[in-house]
Amino acid sequence: MKRLLHLFMIILTGLMISACSEDSRLTKNLYDDWWPVHAKGSVDNDPFFAKWDADVNPYGNITVEFKHKSNPTLSYIQTYNYPALSFDKKKESFKYYYLNQNYRTSTNLNFYVKEGNLYLEKINPDTQRGSGAYDSKPISFKDDNTLQVGDVTYQRYSYYKEKHPTTISSASPGQDDGEMPDIIIY
């Protein structure tokens, strides 16, 4: 019995170390700027319903049609905006960039990775600062330049810009302060 308990403790310790090292690897790979490229989702706004699985436009927007459940001829359109994310290694924080408004959060927000989930601090709508509450979403890397956070797929900003040179340019050429530059979208 003692031997079995000892073996169990060894296995448990190994799993904990493995989970910690995976979280550390995910965190280390996050430090960069991430541009939204694809989103999935659904909303049940009884009696209307919408489901989407499509690329977002260069502003991070996706237009969704809500259809009436019992009368599909009734519908309305709603636009959802997915912000870019910027993770700063020096400050160990992140910022949201709302691309359709060329706006970034005015303050650095906290984040952490735990057990394969990314925890992003929510913004207090009254103060526009961190609220101390967090949203959690599963996180994974599809490859070195592609990040999946919940149902949103992101590409590294530098990779996205390289793939779409006629869509995006920096408003401040030569700016290299470690933050995502202000963006002009053509």
Secondary structure by P-SEA (a helix, b strand, c coil): caaaaaaaaaaaaaaaaaaaaaaaaaaaaacbbbbbcccccccccccbbbbbbcccccccbbbbbbbccccccccbbbbbbbbbbbbbccccccccccccccccccbbbbbbbcccbbbbbbbccccccccccbbbbbbbbccccccccccbbbccaaaaaaaccccccccccccccccccccccc
